[in-house]
């Protein structure tokens, strides 16, 4: 039982740690605003549902081409660092 709980905790932490390692270290006062991230993604065809700060990245929940997308976005320039497309 303890092993299953430990494994579940590790799997919950690993994705955000992976994304945080890939976002450039940017001082918080140099981060783009969430509205700017949303605007940049919408100009690329994303329908943004939610944006939140996650470690050193923005985590964005959106739709594109009818599919759900979870993306980690660099706060420095709005570049997508990691993207996971899910079936609708």
C-alpha positions in Angstrom: 0.0 0.0 0.0 2.8 2.4 0.9 4.6 1.7 -2.3 1.5 2.5 -4.4 1.1 5.8 -2.5 4.7 6.7 -3.0 4.6 5.8 -6.7 1.5 8.0 -7.1 3.1 10.9 -5.4 6.2 10.6 -7.6 4.2 10.5 -10.8 2.3 13.6 -9.7 5.5 15.6 -9.1 7.6 14.4 -12.1 5.7 16.3 -14.9 5.9 19.7 -13.2 9.6 19.1 -12.4 10.3 18.2 -16.0 8.6 21.4 -17.3 10.2 23.6 -14.7 13.7 22.3 -15.7 12.9 23.3 -19.4 11.7 26.8 -18.7 14.4 29.4 -18.6 15.2 30.8 -15.2 13.5 34.2 -15.4 13.1 36.6 -12.5 9.4 37.0 -11.6 9.5 40.7 -12.4 10.5 39.9 -16.0 7.7 37.4 -16.6 5.1 38.1 -19.2 1.6 38.6 -17.8 -0.9 35.7 -18.2 -3.0 37.9 -20.5 0.0 38.3 -22.8 0.6 34.5 -22.8 -3.1 34.0 -23.6 -3.0 36.5 -26.5 0.1 35.0 -28.0 -1.4 31.5 -27.9 -4.7 32.6 -29.3 -2.9 34.2 -32.2 -1.5 30.7 -32.9 -4.9 29.1 -32.9 -5.3 28.0 -29.3 -8.5 28.5 -27.4 -7.2 29.1 -23.9 -9.3 27.8 -21.0 -7.1 28.3 -18.0 -3.6 29.6 -17.2 -1.7 29.1 -13.9 1.8 29.5 -12.7 3.5 26.1 -12.1 7.1 26.3 -10.9 9.1 28.3 -13.4 6.5 28.0 -16.2 3.0 28.9 -17.0 0.7 25.8 -17.3 -1.9 26.4 -19.9 -5.1 24.3 -20.5 -6.5 25.0 -24.0 -8.1 23.5 -27.1 -6.6 23.5 -30.6 -8.1 21.8 -33.6 -10.8 20.4 -31.4 -8.4 18.6 -29.1 -7.5 19.3 -25.5 -4.0 20.6 -24.9 -2.0 20.9 -21.8 1.1 23.1 -22.4 4.0 24.4 -20.4 4.9 27.9 -21.6 8.1 29.9 -21.0 7.3 33.0 -18.9 10.2 34.9 -20.6 9.0 34.7 -24.3 5.8 32.7 -24.4 7.4 29.8 -26.2 5.8 26.4 -25.7 8.3 24.2 -23.7 6.2 21.0 -23.5 2.8 20.2 -24.9 0.5 17.2 -24.4 -2.4 16.7 -26.8 -5.3 14.7 -25.4 -8.3 13.2 -27.2 -11.4 15.4 -27.0 
